[in-house]
Amino acid sequence: MFEKDLILDYDTIKALSVKTRLEIIKLLGKKDLTLSDIANALNISPATAKDHLDVLLKVGLIEKEQTKRKWKYYTLSPKAKKLFRKTETNVVFALFSSLALAMISLIKYVYEFFSKPINTIKTEEATRTLAIESHALNKSSDLSNTINQSYPNHLFLILAIVFFIIFVVLLYKLLKIKNTKR
C-alpha cells in the first residue's frame, strides 16, 4: 500500500538532482515545448536537451506527445504535476483569505464605532474639550495622553487597510500568473 502512494522513488530523485532537468520541469510547467524550444530556452545543444529529456521520460516525469506532426511536444506527466504545487491555487486561497479578513476587520471597526451609546460620545467630547481648555490654562501638560484616551480604537480599521493592500498585491500576482500562462 505504501509503495503505491510513493511518488518519489530513487530514480525520480536522481533525475531531479540535476539543475538542467529541474529547469526543464519548470519550463514544461508553463507550457508544452518542443526539443528545440527547450534547448533554446536553456542555451544548451539539442543533443544535451534530448539526453535530459530521455532521463525525465524514463522516470515518468514528462511525456512526449504522440502525433503525426514533424515536431514532438513534451509535457508534464500527471506524476510531475503531483510533485509540484500550483502557485495559482495558493495565490487564490491567500487572495480570498485577505479579502475576508479585510471585510471582517472593517465590519468590526464600523460595529464598534457605531455601537457606542450617545452618552459615551458626548462624554468623550466633553473630556476632549476639558482637556484642551486645561492645556490652554497650563493646568495639564499631558494633553495628547488625555485626548488619545477618548478616541476610538482604530486597530480594526488599520487591519482592514493592511488586508486590503495584501488583497490588491495578490490580485496583481494572480493576474500576472494568468498572463504568463498564455
VMD Tcl script that draws the C-alpha trace (Angstrom):
set ca {
  {0.00 0.00 0.00}
  {2.78 2.43 0.87}
  {4.60 1.77 -2.40}
  {1.55 2.84 -4.45}
  {1.49 6.23 -2.72}
  {5.23 6.79 -3.04}
  {5.81 9.29 -5.83}
  {9.49 9.98 -5.22}
  {11.43 6.81 -5.85}
  {15.21 6.62 -6.14}
  {15.27 7.13 -9.93}
  {12.98 10.17 -9.72}
  {15.13 11.80 -7.05}
  {18.23 11.05 -9.10}
  {16.62 12.57 -12.22}
  {15.63 15.73 -10.33}
  {19.09 16.14 -8.80}
  {20.37 17.80 -11.98}
  {19.69 21.53 -12.26}
  {19.05 21.43 -16.02}
  {16.32 18.82 -15.57}
  {14.66 20.95 -12.90}
  {14.75 23.89 -15.33}
  {13.12 21.69 -17.98}
  {10.37 20.74 -15.50}
  {9.82 24.44 -14.72}
  {9.59 25.31 -18.42}
  {7.15 22.49 -19.11}
  {5.09 23.59 -16.12}
  {4.31 26.78 -18.03}
  {3.51 25.25 -21.43}
  {4.26 22.33 -23.71}
  {7.51 22.72 -25.64}
  {9.49 21.07 -28.39}
  {13.07 19.84 -28.09}
  {14.27 22.96 -29.94}
  {12.27 25.26 -27.66}
  {13.81 23.68 -24.57}
  {17.34 23.75 -25.98}
  {16.98 27.44 -26.94}
  {15.44 28.44 -23.61}
  {18.25 26.81 -21.63}
  {21.09 27.70 -24.05}
  {22.15 24.08 -24.44}
  {22.62 21.92 -27.51}
  {19.66 19.90 -28.77}
  {21.63 16.70 -28.11}
  {22.15 17.65 -24.46}
  {18.49 18.61 -24.14}
  {17.49 15.27 -25.67}
  {19.62 13.38 -23.12}
  {17.95 15.22 -20.23}
  {14.50 14.69 -21.74}
  {15.17 10.97 -22.13}
  {16.01 10.68 -18.42}
  {12.85 12.56 -17.47}
  {10.80 10.38 -19.84}
  {12.28 7.22 -18.37}
  {11.25 8.11 -14.80}
  {7.82 9.25 -15.96}
  {8.05 12.96 -15.11}
  {7.34 14.09 -18.65}
  {5.51 12.70 -21.65}
  {6.10 13.08 -25.37}
  {3.08 13.97 -27.44}
  {2.33 11.22 -29.92}
  {1.11 12.94 -33.07}
  {1.86 12.61 -36.77}
  {3.33 16.10 -36.93}
  {7.00 16.70 -37.51}
  {7.55 18.39 -34.14}
  {7.07 16.42 -30.95}
  {5.91 18.34 -27.91}
  {6.90 17.48 -24.36}
  {4.54 17.99 -21.45}
  {4.50 17.30 -17.72}
  {3.11 13.93 -16.73}
  {0.45 13.56 -14.02}
  {3.23 12.26 -11.75}
  {5.18 15.51 -12.14}
  {2.08 17.61 -11.60}
  {1.51 15.86 -8.27}
  {5.06 16.66 -7.20}
  {4.87 20.37 -7.79}
  {2.29 22.57 -6.09}
  {0.39 25.09 -8.08}
  {1.26 28.66 -7.25}
  {-2.03 29.88 -8.71}
  {-4.07 27.82 -6.22}
  {-2.06 29.17 -3.30}
  {-2.43 32.76 -4.51}
  {-6.20 32.39 -4.97}
  {-6.54 31.00 -1.45}
  {-4.44 33.83 0.01}
  {-6.38 36.34 -2.10}
  {-9.77 35.32 -0.72}
  {-8.39 34.99 2.80}
  {-7.03 38.54 2.75}
  {-10.29 39.90 1.35}
  {-12.29 38.06 4.03}
  {-10.02 39.35 6.81}
  {-10.24 42.89 5.43}
  {-14.03 42.75 5.37}
  {-14.23 41.25 8.88}
  {-11.90 43.93 10.26}
  {-13.85 46.71 8.58}
  {-17.18 45.35 9.83}
  {-15.77 45.04 13.36}
  {-14.48 48.63 13.23}
  {-17.80 50.01 11.96}
  {-19.70 47.97 14.55}
  {-17.54 49.27 17.41}
  {-17.68 52.82 16.10}
  {-21.47 52.95 15.81}
  {-22.33 50.76 18.78}
  {-21.21 53.37 21.33}
  {-24.08 54.89 23.25}
  {-24.74 58.56 22.54}
  {-23.99 59.45 26.17}
  {-20.50 57.95 25.84}
  {-19.82 60.02 22.73}
  {-21.00 63.21 24.49}
  {-18.81 62.34 27.49}
  {-15.80 61.81 25.22}
  {-16.42 65.16 23.51}
  {-16.69 66.85 26.89}
  {-13.44 65.17 28.02}
  {-11.66 66.40 24.87}
  {-12.97 69.93 25.35}
  {-11.97 69.92 29.02}
  {-8.52 68.59 28.16}
  {-7.98 71.32 25.56}
  {-9.18 74.03 27.95}
  {-6.98 72.66 30.75}
  {-3.99 72.62 28.44}
  {-4.69 76.19 27.36}
  {-4.62 77.25 31.02}
  {-1.41 75.17 31.53}
  {-3.17 73.03 34.09}
  {-2.38 69.81 32.20}
  {0.91 69.21 30.45}
  {-0.12 65.84 29.00}
  {-2.81 66.89 26.51}
  {-2.12 64.17 23.94}
  {-2.49 61.39 26.53}
  {-5.85 62.72 27.74}
  {-7.22 63.17 24.21}
  {-5.96 59.80 22.93}
  {-7.80 58.00 25.71}
  {-11.09 59.32 24.38}
  {-10.59 58.37 20.72}
  {-12.00 55.05 19.48}
  {-9.63 52.16 18.88}
  {-8.58 52.20 15.22}
  {-6.85 48.82 15.25}
  {-9.56 47.17 13.17}
  {-9.52 49.99 10.62}
  {-5.74 49.64 10.27}
  {-6.07 45.86 9.90}
  {-8.74 46.31 7.23}
  {-6.46 48.64 5.26}
  {-3.48 46.27 5.56}
  {-5.50 43.24 4.47}
  {-6.96 45.19 1.57}
  {-3.45 46.16 0.41}
  {-2.43 42.49 0.63}
  {-5.54 41.63 -1.41}
  {-4.57 44.09 -4.16}
  {-0.97 42.78 -4.29}
  {-2.15 39.17 -4.50}
  {-4.70 40.03 -7.17}
  {-1.92 41.62 -9.22}
  {0.24 38.50 -8.75}
  {-2.63 36.21 -9.79}
  {-3.27 38.24 -12.94}
  {0.45 38.14 -13.72}
  {0.46 34.33 -13.34}
  {-2.56 34.03 -15.64}
  {-0.92 36.24 -18.28}
  {2.35 34.29 -18.26}
  {0.50 31.02 -18.94}
  {-0.82 32.37 -22.25}
}
mol new
graphics top color blue
foreach p $ca { graphics top sphere $p radius 0.5 }
foreach p [lrange $ca 0 end-1] q [lrange $ca 1 end] { graphics top cylinder $p $q radius 0.2 }
display resetview
